[in-house]
């Protein structure tokens, strides 16, 4: 996986408790072993999920070429 630039923004707020909910909407990531959450129309949160944890790997602008 290439270098990802993390974007800090106050334009959206994620309730981290919601990320632990298996019914919380997310899609398969473009990189194997990841999930993506559209947190805002312009921002995607790249996630990695195990049985016990959800880790936010990066917040990316939707226009960014990824991977």
ABEGO torsion letter per residue (X at the ends): XBBBBBBBBAABBBBAAAAABAABBBBBBABBGBBBBBABAABBBBBBBBAABBBBABBBBAABBOX
